[in-house]
Amino acid sequence: MDVKLECKLEMHKFGILTPFLTTFQDEDKEGKNAAANAMPSHKSFMIKKKLAKKMRQNRPIPHWIRMRTDNTIRYNAKRRHWRRTKLGF
């Protein structure tokens, strides 16, 4: 499998241009990308526990926290989207 690197400039929400490297992998015989099959269907117990903890952490803050802090804490700053930010294990 060949890996190609490409450098692009991305515009952030603050109007800053930053370069970043992207990798493109050639598709295998079935036409599927190898990175899409990164998580095995048979997971170890430790990985399953870590995934369960990350699922519990990935939720909005309770409404009573907003009321208690007079709306100074409005959202969960550590919220993670499944497609944008990967866990890395």
PDB file with one MODEL, atoms N, CA, C and O in Angstrom:
MODEL        1
ATOM      1  N   MET A   1       0.848  -1.171   0.000  1.00  0.00           N
ATOM      2  CA  MET A   1       0.000   0.000   0.000  1.00  0.00           C
ATOM      3  C   MET A   1       0.897   1.238   0.000  1.00  0.00           C
ATOM      4  O   MET A   1       1.776   1.361   0.852  1.00  0.00           O
ATOM      5  N   ASP A   2       0.690   2.127  -0.916  1.00  0.00           N
ATOM      6  CA  ASP A   2       1.481   3.347  -1.024  1.00  0.00           C
ATOM      7  C   ASP A   2       0.793   4.473  -0.269  1.00  0.00           C
ATOM      8  O   ASP A   2      -0.429   4.616  -0.308  1.00  0.00           O
ATOM      9  N   VAL A   3       1.595   5.261   0.411  1.00  0.00           N
ATOM     10  CA  VAL A   3       1.077   6.411   1.150  1.00  0.00           C
ATOM     11  C   VAL A   3       1.662   7.669   0.524  1.00  0.00           C
ATOM     12  O   VAL A   3       2.874   7.763   0.332  1.00  0.00           O
ATOM     13  N   LYS A   4       0.813   8.628   0.207  1.00  0.00           N
ATOM     14  CA  LYS A   4       1.249   9.884  -0.395  1.00  0.00           C
ATOM     15  C   LYS A   4       0.974  11.023   0.579  1.00  0.00           C
ATOM     16  O   LYS A   4      -0.064  11.045   1.241  1.00  0.00           O
ATOM     17  N   LEU A   5       1.898  11.959   0.664  1.00  0.00           N
ATOM     18  CA  LEU A   5       1.732  13.123   1.533  1.00  0.00           C
ATOM     19  C   LEU A   5       1.423  14.343   0.679  1.00  0.00           C
ATOM     20  O   LEU A   5       1.977  14.515  -0.407  1.00  0.00           O
ATOM     21  N   GLU A   6       0.543  15.174   1.177  1.00  0.00           N
ATOM     22  CA  GLU A   6       0.199  16.405   0.478  1.00  0.00           C
ATOM     23  C   GLU A   6       0.077  17.503   1.516  1.00  0.00           C
ATOM     24  O   GLU A   6      -0.513  17.295   2.576  1.00  0.00           O
ATOM     25  N   CYS A   7       0.627  18.667   1.220  1.00  0.00           N
ATOM     26  CA  CYS A   7       0.571  19.805   2.137  1.00  0.00           C
ATOM     27  C   CYS A   7      -0.484  20.786   1.645  1.00  0.00           C
ATOM     28  O   CYS A   7      -0.484  21.174   0.476  1.00  0.00           O
ATOM     29  N   LYS A   8      -1.379  21.183   2.534  1.00  0.00           N
ATOM     30  CA  LYS A   8      -2.438  22.125   2.193  1.00  0.00           C
ATOM     31  C   LYS A   8      -2.460  23.240   3.224  1.00  0.00           C
ATOM     32  O   LYS A   8      -1.920  23.096   4.322  1.00  0.00           O
ATOM     33  N   LEU A   9      -3.084  24.346   2.867  1.00  0.00           N
ATOM     34  CA  LEU A   9      -3.316  25.432   3.812  1.00  0.00           C
ATOM     35  C   LEU A   9      -4.781  25.414   4.204  1.00  0.00           C
ATOM     36  O   LEU A   9      -5.659  25.327   3.345  1.00  0.00           O
ATOM     37  N   GLU A  10      -5.042  25.495   5.492  1.00  0.00           N
ATOM     38  CA  GLU A  10      -6.414  25.454   5.983  1.00  0.00           C
ATOM     39  C   GLU A  10      -6.721  26.763   6.697  1.00  0.00           C
ATOM     40  O   GLU A  10      -5.909  27.264   7.475  1.00  0.00           O
ATOM     41  N   MET A  11      -7.910  27.315   6.423  1.00  0.00           N
ATOM     42  CA  MET A  11      -8.339  28.555   7.071  1.00  0.00           C
ATOM     43  C   MET A  11      -9.096  28.192   8.347  1.00  0.00           C
ATOM     44  O   MET A  11     -10.117  27.506   8.300  1.00  0.00           O
ATOM     45  N   HIS A  12      -8.587  28.658   9.479  1.00  0.00           N
ATOM     46  CA  HIS A  12      -9.258  28.407  10.744  1.00  0.00           C
ATOM     47  C   HIS A  12     -10.346  29.447  10.968  1.00  0.00           C
ATOM     48  O   HIS A  12     -10.465  30.406  10.205  1.00  0.00           O
ATOM     49  N   LYS A  13     -11.140  29.254  12.020  1.00  0.00           N
ATOM     50  CA  LYS A  13     -12.250  30.165  12.277  1.00  0.00           C
ATOM     51  C   LYS A  13     -11.780  31.547  12.725  1.00  0.00           C
ATOM     52  O   LYS A  13     -12.557  32.502  12.712  1.00  0.00           O
ATOM     53  N   PHE A  14     -10.501  31.657  13.125  1.00  0.00           N
ATOM     54  CA  PHE A  14      -9.978  32.950  13.535  1.00  0.00           C
ATOM     55  C   PHE A  14      -9.300  33.685  12.384  1.00  0.00           C
ATOM     56  O   PHE A  14      -8.718  34.749  12.594  1.00  0.00           O
ATOM     57  N   GLY A  15      -9.363  33.137  11.174  1.00  0.00           N
ATOM     58  CA  GLY A  15      -8.775  33.780  10.009  1.00  0.00           C
ATOM     59  C   GLY A  15      -7.289  33.534   9.862  1.00  0.00           C
ATOM     60  O   GLY A  15      -6.595  34.321   9.217  1.00  0.00           O
ATOM     61  N   ILE A  16      -6.781  32.449  10.452  1.00  0.00           N
ATOM     62  CA  ILE A  16      -5.359  32.143  10.402  1.00  0.00           C
ATOM     63  C   ILE A  16      -5.154  30.998   9.415  1.00  0.00           C
ATOM     64  O   ILE A  16      -5.835  29.976   9.492  1.00  0.00           O
ATOM     65  N   LEU A  17      -4.216  31.173   8.492  1.00  0.00           N
ATOM     66  CA  LEU A  17      -3.876  30.102   7.563  1.00  0.00           C
ATOM     67  C   LEU A  17      -2.764  29.262   8.173  1.00  0.00           C
ATOM     68  O   LEU A  17      -1.718  29.795   8.544  1.00  0.00           O
ATOM     69  N   THR A  18      -2.976  27.958   8.282  1.00  0.00           N
ATOM     70  CA  THR A  18      -1.953  27.079   8.813  1.00  0.00           C
ATOM     71  C   THR A  18      -1.757  25.912   7.861  1.00  0.00           C
ATOM     72  O   THR A  18      -2.732  25.369   7.343  1.00  0.00           O
ATOM     73  N   PRO A  19      -0.499  25.513   7.620  1.00  0.00           N
ATOM     74  CA  PRO A  19      -0.275  24.345   6.760  1.00  0.00           C
ATOM     75  C   PRO A  19      -0.463  23.061   7.557  1.00  0.00           C
ATOM     76  O   PRO A  19      -0.176  23.019   8.753  1.00  0.00           O
ATOM     77  N   PHE A  20      -0.937  22.035   6.903  1.00  0.00           N
ATOM     78  CA  PHE A  20      -1.036  20.733   7.539  1.00  0.00           C
ATOM     79  C   PHE A  20      -0.822  19.661   6.487  1.00  0.00           C
ATOM     80  O   PHE A  20      -1.086  19.868   5.302  1.00  0.00           O
ATOM     81  N   LEU A  21      -0.339  18.515   6.937  1.00  0.00           N
ATOM     82  CA  LEU A  21      -0.067  17.401   6.038  1.00  0.00           C
ATOM     83  C   LEU A  21      -1.242  16.445   6.045  1.00  0.00           C
ATOM     84  O   LEU A  21      -1.792  16.127   7.099  1.00  0.00           O
ATOM     85  N   THR A  22      -1.618  15.994   4.877  1.00  0.00           N
ATOM     86  CA  THR A  22      -2.653  14.979   4.779  1.00  0.00           C
ATOM     87  C   THR A  22      -2.055  13.762   4.103  1.00  0.00           C
ATOM     88  O   THR A  22      -1.199  13.883   3.226  1.00  0.00           O
ATOM     89  N   THR A  23      -2.506  12.601   4.511  1.00  0.00           N
ATOM     90  CA  THR A  23      -2.024  11.369   3.896  1.00  0.00           C
ATOM     91  C   THR A  23      -3.146  10.747   3.094  1.00  0.00           C
ATOM     92  O   THR A  23      -4.293  10.689   3.537  1.00  0.00           O
ATOM     93  N   PHE A  24      -2.804  10.293   1.936  1.00  0.00           N
ATOM     94  CA  PHE A  24      -3.751   9.600   1.080  1.00  0.00           C
ATOM     95  C   PHE A  24      -3.240   8.185   0.878  1.00  0.00           C
ATOM     96  O   PHE A  24      -2.103   7.987   0.449  1.00  0.00           O
ATOM     97  N   GLN A  25      -4.071   7.206   1.184  1.00  0.00           N
ATOM     98  CA  GLN A  25      -3.685   5.822   1.011  1.00  0.00           C
ATOM     99  C   GLN A  25      -4.414   5.259  -0.190  1.00  0.00           C
ATOM    100  O   GLN A  25      -5.581   5.562  -0.437  1.00  0.00           O
ATOM    101  N   ASP A  26      -3.694   4.431  -0.928  1.00  0.00           N
ATOM    102  CA  ASP A  26      -4.335   3.777  -2.059  1.00  0.00           C
ATOM    103  C   ASP A  26      -5.375   2.794  -1.552  1.00  0.00           C
ATOM    104  O   ASP A  26      -5.222   2.216  -0.477  1.00  0.00           O
ATOM    105  N   GLU A  27      -6.416   2.610  -2.317  1.00  0.00           N
ATOM    106  CA  GLU A  27      -7.477   1.699  -1.919  1.00  0.00           C
ATOM    107  C   GLU A  27      -7.045   0.260  -2.181  1.00  0.00           C
ATOM    108  O   GLU A  27      -6.293  -0.016  -3.115  1.00  0.00           O
ATOM    109  N   ASP A  28      -7.536  -0.654  -1.338  1.00  0.00           N
ATOM    110  CA  ASP A  28      -7.202  -2.053  -1.537  1.00  0.00           C
ATOM    111  C   ASP A  28      -8.107  -2.664  -2.604  1.00  0.00           C
ATOM    112  O   ASP A  28      -8.822  -1.943  -3.300  1.00  0.00           O
ATOM    113  N   LYS A  29      -8.077  -3.972  -2.732  1.00  0.00           N
ATOM    114  CA  LYS A  29      -8.752  -4.654  -3.837  1.00  0.00           C
ATOM    115  C   LYS A  29     -10.252  -4.425  -3.851  1.00  0.00           C
ATOM    116  O   LYS A  29     -10.841  -4.284  -4.923  1.00  0.00           O
ATOM    117  N   GLU A  30     -10.885  -4.383  -2.682  1.00  0.00           N
ATOM    118  CA  GLU A  30     -12.335  -4.212  -2.625  1.00  0.00           C
ATOM    119  C   GLU A  30     -12.748  -2.760  -2.818  1.00  0.00           C
ATOM    120  O   GLU A  30     -13.939  -2.475  -2.939  1.00  0.00           O
ATOM    121  N   GLY A  31     -11.801  -1.843  -2.848  1.00  0.00           N
ATOM    122  CA  GLY A  31     -12.133  -0.437  -3.006  1.00  0.00           C
ATOM    123  C   GLY A  31     -12.385   0.258  -1.682  1.00  0.00           C
ATOM    124  O   GLY A  31     -12.846   1.399  -1.657  1.00  0.00           O
ATOM    125  N   LYS A  32     -12.088  -0.416  -0.582  1.00  0.00           N
ATOM    126  CA  LYS A  32     -12.289   0.174   0.741  1.00  0.00           C
ATOM    127  C   LYS A  32     -10.959   0.681   1.259  1.00  0.00           C
ATOM    128  O   LYS A  32      -9.907   0.120   0.954  1.00  0.00           O
ATOM    129  N   ASN A  33     -11.010   1.720   2.026  1.00  0.00           N
ATOM    130  CA  ASN A  33      -9.803   2.281   2.606  1.00  0.00           C
ATOM    131  C   ASN A  33      -9.404   1.442   3.814  1.00  0.00           C
ATOM    132  O   ASN A  33     -10.266   1.003   4.576  1.00  0.00           O
ATOM    133  N   ALA A  34      -8.115   1.219   3.994  1.00  0.00           N
ATOM    134  CA  ALA A  34      -7.645   0.379   5.093  1.00  0.00           C
ATOM    135  C   ALA A  34      -7.844   1.061   6.443  1.00  0.00           C
ATOM    136  O   ALA A  34      -7.986   0.376   7.456  1.00  0.00           O
ATOM    137  N   ALA A  35      -7.858   2.386   6.483  1.00  0.00           N
ATOM    138  CA  ALA A  35      -8.021   3.105   7.750  1.00  0.00           C
ATOM    139  C   ALA A  35      -9.442   2.988   8.285  1.00  0.00           C
ATOM    140  O   ALA A  35      -9.663   3.189   9.479  1.00  0.00           O
ATOM    141  N   ALA A  36     -10.400   2.672   7.438  1.00  0.00           N
ATOM    142  CA  ALA A  36     -11.785   2.568   7.885  1.00  0.00           C
ATOM    143  C   ALA A  36     -11.996   1.331   8.751  1.00  0.00           C
ATOM    144  O   ALA A  36     -12.940   1.291   9.540  1.00  0.00           O
ATOM    145  N   ASN A  37     -11.142   0.329   8.621  1.00  0.00           N
ATOM    146  CA  ASN A  37     -11.289  -0.913   9.378  1.00  0.00           C
ATOM    147  C   ASN A  37     -10.282  -0.978  10.516  1.00  0.00           C
ATOM    148  O   ASN A  37      -9.705  -2.037  10.762  1.00  0.00           O
ATOM    149  N   ALA A  38     -10.060   0.118  11.207  1.00  0.00           N
ATOM    150  CA  ALA A  38      -9.026   0.170  12.228  1.00  0.00           C
ATOM    151  C   ALA A  38      -9.446  -0.544  13.511  1.00  0.00           C
ATOM    152  O   ALA A  38      -8.596  -1.147  14.167  1.00  0.00           O
ATOM    153  N   MET A  39     -10.721  -0.500  13.892  1.00  0.00           N
ATOM    154  CA  MET A  39     -11.163  -1.114  15.136  1.00  0.00           C
ATOM    155  C   MET A  39     -11.647  -2.537  14.863  1.00  0.00           C
ATOM    156  O   MET A  39     -12.550  -2.736  14.051  1.00  0.00           O
ATOM    157  N   PRO A  40     -11.059  -3.520  15.530  1.00  0.00           N
ATOM    158  CA  PRO A  40     -11.506  -4.894  15.304  1.00  0.00           C
ATOM    159  C   PRO A  40     -12.865  -5.147  15.943  1.00  0.00           C
ATOM    160  O   PRO A  40     -13.276  -4.448  16.869  1.00  0.00           O
ATOM    161  N   SER A  41     -13.547  -6.156  15.430  1.00  0.00           N
ATOM    162  CA  SER A  41     -14.862  -6.462  15.990  1.00  0.00           C
ATOM    163  C   SER A  41     -14.739  -7.160  17.342  1.00  0.00           C
ATOM    164  O   SER A  41     -15.624  -7.022  18.186  1.00  0.00           O
ATOM    165  N   HIS A  42     -13.651  -7.909  17.562  1.00  0.00           N
ATOM    166  CA  HIS A  42     -13.408  -8.549  18.858  1.00  0.00           C
ATOM    167  C   HIS A  42     -12.437  -7.668  19.632  1.00  0.00           C
ATOM    168  O   HIS A  42     -11.233  -7.688  19.378  1.00  0.00           O
ATOM    169  N   LYS A  43     -12.969  -6.894  20.581  1.00  0.00           N
ATOM    170  CA  LYS A  43     -12.151  -5.960  21.339  1.00  0.00           C
ATOM    171  C   LYS A  43     -11.713  -6.597  22.654  1.00  0.00           C
ATOM    172  O   LYS A  43     -12.408  -7.450  23.205  1.00  0.00           O
ATOM    173  N   SER A  44     -10.561  -6.175  23.145  1.00  0.00           N
ATOM    174  CA  SER A  44     -10.148  -6.638  24.460  1.00  0.00           C
ATOM    175  C   SER A  44     -10.983  -5.925  25.524  1.00  0.00           C
ATOM    176  O   SER A  44     -11.626  -4.911  25.251  1.00  0.00           O
ATOM    177  N   PHE A  45     -10.962  -6.465  26.724  1.00  0.00           N
ATOM    178  CA  PHE A  45     -11.784  -5.904  27.790  1.00  0.00           C
ATOM    179  C   PHE A  45     -11.299  -4.516  28.195  1.00  0.00           C
ATOM    180  O   PHE A  45     -12.111  -3.647  28.514  1.00  0.00           O
ATOM    181  N   MET A  46      -9.980  -4.297  28.187  1.00  0.00           N
ATOM    182  CA  MET A  46      -9.448  -2.986  28.569  1.00  0.00           C
ATOM    183  C   MET A  46      -9.842  -1.917  27.551  1.00  0.00           C
ATOM    184  O   MET A  46     -10.188  -0.798  27.930  1.00  0.00           O
ATOM    185  N   ILE A  47      -9.791  -2.251  26.272  1.00  0.00           N
ATOM    186  CA  ILE A  47     -10.207  -1.294  25.235  1.00  0.00           C
ATOM    187  C   ILE A  47     -11.694  -1.006  25.376  1.00  0.00           C
ATOM    188  O   ILE A  47     -12.126   0.136  25.221  1.00  0.00           O
ATOM    189  N   LYS A  48     -12.471  -2.036  25.666  1.00  0.00           N
ATOM    190  CA  LYS A  48     -13.914  -1.855  25.810  1.00  0.00           C
ATOM    191  C   LYS A  48     -14.230  -0.959  27.010  1.00  0.00           C
ATOM    192  O   LYS A  48     -15.148  -0.142  26.947  1.00  0.00           O
ATOM    193  N   LYS A  49     -13.472  -1.109  28.109  1.00  0.00           N
ATOM    194  CA  LYS A  49     -13.667  -0.250  29.274  1.00  0.00           C
ATOM    195  C   LYS A  49     -13.314   1.197  28.958  1.00  0.00           C
ATOM    196  O   LYS A  49     -14.011   2.116  29.388  1.00  0.00           O
ATOM    197  N   LYS A  50     -12.230   1.403  28.205  1.00  0.00           N
ATOM    198  CA  LYS A  50     -11.835   2.766  27.844  1.00  0.00           C
ATOM    199  C   LYS A  50     -12.867   3.408  26.929  1.00  0.00           C
ATOM    200  O   LYS A  50     -13.190   4.585  27.084  1.00  0.00           O
ATOM    201  N   LEU A  51     -13.385   2.639  25.975  1.00  0.00           N
ATOM    202  CA  LEU A  51     -14.409   3.168  25.075  1.00  0.00           C
ATOM    203  C   LEU A  51     -15.675   3.529  25.842  1.00  0.00           C
ATOM    204  O   LEU A  51     -16.314   4.541  25.554  1.00  0.00           O
ATOM    205  N   ALA A  52     -16.038   2.696  26.823  1.00  0.00           N
ATOM    206  CA  ALA A  52     -17.233   2.973  27.622  1.00  0.00           C
ATOM    207  C   ALA A  52     -17.054   4.244  28.453  1.00  0.00           C
ATOM    208  O   ALA A  52     -17.989   5.032  28.594  1.00  0.00           O
ATOM    209  N   LYS A  53     -15.858   4.443  29.000  1.00  0.00           N
ATOM    210  CA  LYS A  53     -15.603   5.658  29.779  1.00  0.00           C
ATOM    211  C   LYS A  53     -15.673   6.896  28.896  1.00  0.00           C
ATOM    212  O   LYS A  53     -16.236   7.914  29.299  1.00  0.00           O
ATOM    213  N   LYS A  54     -15.105   6.818  27.692  1.00  0.00           N
ATOM    214  CA  LYS A  54     -15.151   7.961  26.780  1.00  0.00           C
ATOM    215  C   LYS A  54     -16.576   8.245  26.327  1.00  0.00           C
ATOM    216  O   LYS A  54     -16.922   9.402  26.087  1.00  0.00           O
ATOM    217  N   MET A  55     -17.409   7.215  26.205  1.00  0.00           N
ATOM    218  CA  MET A  55     -18.815   7.431  25.865  1.00  0.00           C
ATOM    219  C   MET A  55     -19.539   8.162  26.987  1.00  0.00           C
ATOM    220  O   MET A  55     -20.362   9.040  26.728  1.00  0.00           O
ATOM    221  N   ARG A  56     -19.235   7.800  28.241  1.00  0.00           N
ATOM    222  CA  ARG A  56     -19.879   8.464  29.376  1.00  0.00           C
ATOM    223  C   ARG A  56     -19.422   9.914  29.505  1.00  0.00           C
ATOM    224  O   ARG A  56     -20.206  10.779  29.897  1.00  0.00           O
ATOM    225  N   GLN A  57     -18.158  10.186  29.178  1.00  0.00           N
ATOM    226  CA  GLN A  57     -17.643  11.549  29.295  1.00  0.00           C
ATOM    227  C   GLN A  57     -18.182  12.464  28.205  1.00  0.00           C
ATOM    228  O   GLN A  57     -18.243  13.680  28.387  1.00  0.00           O
ATOM    229  N   ASN A  58     -18.570  11.890  27.079  1.00  0.00           N
ATOM    230  CA  ASN A  58     -18.953  12.682  25.910  1.00  0.00           C
ATOM    231  C   ASN A  58     -20.442  13.004  25.970  1.00  0.00           C
ATOM    232  O   ASN A  58     -21.241  12.436  25.224  1.00  0.00           O
ATOM    233  N   ARG A  59     -20.803  13.906  26.852  1.00  0.00           N
ATOM    234  CA  ARG A  59     -22.203  14.292  26.986  1.00  0.00           C
ATOM    235  C   ARG A  59     -22.266  15.766  27.372  1.00  0.00           C
ATOM    236  O   ARG A  59     -21.289  16.307  27.890  1.00  0.00           O
ATOM    237  N   PRO A  60     -23.398  16.423  27.128  1.00  0.00           N
ATOM    238  CA  PRO A  60     -23.501  17.827  27.537  1.00  0.00           C
ATOM    239  C   PRO A  60     -23.557  17.957  29.059  1.00  0.00           C
ATOM    240  O   PRO A  60     -23.849  16.993  29.767  1.00  0.00           O
ATOM    241  N   ILE A  61     -23.275  19.157  29.544  1.00  0.00           N
ATOM    242  CA  ILE A  61     -23.332  19.357  30.990  1.00  0.00           C
ATOM    243  C   ILE A  61     -24.796  19.367  31.429  1.00  0.00           C
ATOM    244  O   ILE A  61     -25.667  19.744  30.646  1.00  0.00           O
ATOM    245  N   PRO A  62     -25.078  18.961  32.659  1.00  0.00           N
ATOM    246  CA  PRO A  62     -26.458  19.002  33.147  1.00  0.00           C
ATOM    247  C   PRO A  62     -26.962  20.440  33.257  1.00  0.00           C
ATOM    248  O   PRO A  62     -26.183  21.376  33.441  1.00  0.00           O
ATOM    249  N   HIS A  63     -28.252  20.591  33.143  1.00  0.00           N
ATOM    250  CA  HIS A  63     -28.842  21.931  33.160  1.00  0.00           C
ATOM    251  C   HIS A  63     -28.695  22.589  34.529  1.00  0.00           C
ATOM    252  O   HIS A  63     -28.579  23.811  34.616  1.00  0.00           O
ATOM    253  N   TRP A  64     -28.699  21.795  35.600  1.00  0.00           N
ATOM    254  CA  TRP A  64     -28.591  22.383  36.925  1.00  0.00           C
ATOM    255  C   TRP A  64     -27.204  22.979  37.169  1.00  0.00           C
ATOM    256  O   TRP A  64     -27.054  23.847  38.029  1.00  0.00           O
ATOM    257  N   ILE A  65     -26.180  22.526  36.420  1.00  0.00           N
ATOM    258  CA  ILE A  65     -24.852  23.147  36.522  1.00  0.00           C
ATOM    259  C   ILE A  65     -24.903  24.560  35.955  1.00  0.00           C
ATOM    260  O   ILE A  65     -24.282  25.474  36.498  1.00  0.00           O
ATOM    261  N   ARG A  66     -25.643  24.740  34.864  1.00  0.00           N
ATOM    262  CA  ARG A  66     -25.802  26.087  34.302  1.00  0.00           C
ATOM    263  C   ARG A  66     -26.493  27.002  35.301  1.00  0.00           C
ATOM    264  O   ARG A  66     -26.109  28.160  35.465  1.00  0.00           O
ATOM    265  N   MET A  67     -27.510  26.477  35.964  1.00  0.00           N
ATOM    266  CA  MET A  67     -28.244  27.297  36.923  1.00  0.00           C
ATOM    267  C   MET A  67     -27.373  27.621  38.148  1.00  0.00           C
ATOM    268  O   MET A  67     -27.424  28.735  38.668  1.00  0.00           O
ATOM    269  N   ARG A  68     -26.578  26.649  38.604  1.00  0.00           N
ATOM    270  CA  ARG A  68     -25.757  26.852  39.789  1.00  0.00           C
ATOM    271  C   ARG A  68     -24.642  27.866  39.543  1.00  0.00           C
ATOM    272  O   ARG A  68     -24.287  28.629  40.442  1.00  0.00           O
ATOM    273  N   THR A  69     -24.087  27.877  38.326  1.00  0.00           N
ATOM    274  CA  THR A  69     -22.968  28.775  38.029  1.00  0.00           C
ATOM    275  C   THR A  69     -23.423  30.049  37.340  1.00  0.00           C
ATOM    276  O   THR A  69     -22.597  30.786  36.801  1.00  0.00           O
ATOM    277  N   ASP A  70     -24.717  30.320  37.346  1.00  0.00           N
ATOM    278  CA  ASP A  70     -25.290  31.509  36.696  1.00  0.00           C
ATOM    279  C   ASP A  70     -24.883  31.601  35.227  1.00  0.00           C
ATOM    280  O   ASP A  70     -24.572  32.679  34.722  1.00  0.00           O
ATOM    281  N   ASN A  71     -24.889  30.466  34.561  1.00  0.00           N
ATOM    282  CA  ASN A  71     -24.637  30.336  33.121  1.00  0.00           C
ATOM    283  C   ASN A  71     -23.219  30.741  32.727  1.00  0.00           C
ATOM    284  O   ASN A  71     -22.984  31.113  31.578  1.00  0.00           O
ATOM    285  N   THR A  72     -22.260  30.675  33.677  1.00  0.00           N
ATOM    286  CA  THR A  72     -20.875  30.938  33.290  1.00  0.00           C
ATOM    287  C   THR A  72     -20.270  29.718  32.608  1.00  0.00           C
ATOM    288  O   THR A  72     -19.407  29.861  31.741  1.00  0.00           O
ATOM    289  N   ILE A  73     -20.708  28.523  32.986  1.00  0.00           N
ATOM    290  CA  ILE A  73     -20.321  27.301  32.275  1.00  0.00           C
ATOM    291  C   ILE A  73     -21.492  26.945  31.377  1.00  0.00           C
ATOM    292  O   ILE A  73     -22.540  26.516  31.861  1.00  0.00           O
ATOM    293  N   ARG A  74     -21.323  27.119  30.073  1.00  0.00           N
ATOM    294  CA  ARG A  74     -22.444  26.955  29.156  1.00  0.00           C
ATOM    295  C   ARG A  74     -22.423  25.644  28.398  1.00  0.00           C
ATOM    296  O   ARG A  74     -23.475  25.145  27.999  1.00  0.00           O
ATOM    297  N   TYR A  75     -21.238  25.076  28.192  1.00  0.00           N
ATOM    298  CA  TYR A  75     -21.151  23.843  27.407  1.00  0.00           C
ATOM    299  C   TYR A  75     -19.950  23.038  27.881  1.00  0.00           C
ATOM    300  O   TYR A  75     -19.093  23.543  28.607  1.00  0.00           O
ATOM    301  N   ASN A  76     -19.903  21.797  27.464  1.00  0.00           N
ATOM    302  CA  ASN A  76     -18.798  20.912  27.791  1.00  0.00           C
ATOM    303  C   ASN A  76     -17.661  21.194  26.811  1.00  0.00           C
ATOM    304  O   ASN A  76     -17.775  20.898  25.621  1.00  0.00           O
ATOM    305  N   ALA A  77     -16.569  21.765  27.310  1.00  0.00           N
ATOM    306  CA  ALA A  77     -15.451  22.138  26.441  1.00  0.00           C
ATOM    307  C   ALA A  77     -14.705  20.921  25.911  1.00  0.00           C
ATOM    308  O   ALA A  77     -14.002  21.020  24.905  1.00  0.00           O
ATOM    309  N   LYS A  78     -14.847  19.774  26.573  1.00  0.00           N
ATOM    310  CA  LYS A  78     -14.138  18.568  26.141  1.00  0.00           C
ATOM    311  C   LYS A  78     -15.021  17.637  25.323  1.00  0.00           C
ATOM    312  O   LYS A  78     -14.722  16.450  25.200  1.00  0.00           O
ATOM    313  N   ARG A  79     -16.098  18.161  24.767  1.00  0.00           N
ATOM    314  CA  ARG A  79     -16.997  17.354  23.950  1.00  0.00           C
ATOM    315  C   ARG A  79     -16.262  16.911  22.692  1.00  0.00           C
ATOM    316  O   ARG A  79     -15.490  17.685  22.125  1.00  0.00           O
ATOM    317  N   ARG A  80     -16.492  15.673  22.247  1.00  0.00           N
ATOM    318  CA  ARG A  80     -15.758  15.096  21.128  1.00  0.00           C
ATOM    319  C   ARG A  80     -16.737  14.571  20.095  1.00  0.00           C
ATOM    320  O   ARG A  80     -17.724  13.917  20.433  1.00  0.00           O
ATOM    321  N   HIS A  81     -16.458  14.864  18.831  1.00  0.00           N
ATOM    322  CA  HIS A  81     -17.270  14.330  17.740  1.00  0.00           C
ATOM    323  C   HIS A  81     -16.589  13.074  17.217  1.00  0.00           C
ATOM    324  O   HIS A  81     -15.366  13.048  17.079  1.00  0.00           O
ATOM    325  N   TRP A  82     -17.358  12.038  16.926  1.00  0.00           N
ATOM    326  CA  TRP A  82     -16.787  10.738  16.580  1.00  0.00           C
ATOM    327  C   TRP A  82     -16.002  10.767  15.281  1.00  0.00           C
ATOM    328  O   TRP A  82     -15.111   9.941  15.081  1.00  0.00           O
ATOM    329  N   ARG A  83     -16.314  11.695  14.401  1.00  0.00           N
ATOM    330  CA  ARG A  83     -15.639  11.700  13.110  1.00  0.00           C
ATOM    331  C   ARG A  83     -14.477  12.693  13.065  1.00  0.00           C
ATOM    332  O   ARG A  83     -13.495  12.460  12.361  1.00  0.00           O
ATOM    333  N   ARG A  84     -14.579  13.790  13.804  1.00  0.00           N
ATOM    334  CA  ARG A  84     -13.534  14.816  13.762  1.00  0.00           C
ATOM    335  C   ARG A  84     -12.338  14.463  14.637  1.00  0.00           C
ATOM    336  O   ARG A  84     -11.197  14.602  14.197  1.00  0.00           O
ATOM    337  N   THR A  85     -12.574  14.015  15.854  1.00  0.00           N
ATOM    338  CA  THR A  85     -11.491  13.764  16.801  1.00  0.00           C
ATOM    339  C   THR A  85     -11.468  12.293  17.172  1.00  0.00           C
ATOM    340  O   THR A  85     -12.445  11.761  17.699  1.00  0.00           O
ATOM    341  N   LYS A  86     -10.367  11.648  16.898  1.00  0.00           N
ATOM    342  CA  LYS A  86     -10.225  10.230  17.201  1.00  0.00           C
ATOM    343  C   LYS A  86      -9.562  10.050  18.566  1.00  0.00           C
ATOM    344  O   LYS A  86      -8.851  10.934  19.044  1.00  0.00           O
ATOM    345  N   LEU A  87      -9.801   8.907  19.179  1.00  0.00           N
ATOM    346  CA  LEU A  87      -9.298   8.655  20.523  1.00  0.00           C
ATOM    347  C   LEU A  87      -7.831   8.240  20.526  1.00  0.00           C
ATOM    348  O   LEU A  87      -7.114   8.532  21.483  1.00  0.00           O
ATOM    349  N   GLY A  88      -7.380   7.578  19.493  1.00  0.00           N
ATOM    350  CA  GLY A  88      -5.964   7.237  19.393  1.00  0.00           C
ATOM    351  C   GLY A  88      -5.567   5.923  20.030  1.00  0.00           C
ATOM    352  O   GLY A  88      -4.400   5.730  20.372  1.00  0.00           O
ATOM    353  N   PHE A  89      -6.525   5.010  20.197  1.00  0.00           N
ATOM    354  CA  PHE A  89      -6.125   3.669  20.641  1.00  0.00           C
ATOM    355  C   PHE A  89      -6.839   2.617  19.863  1.00  0.00           C
ATOM    356  O   PHE A  89      -6.630   1.427  20.098  1.00  0.00           O
TER     357      PHE A  89
ENDMDL
END
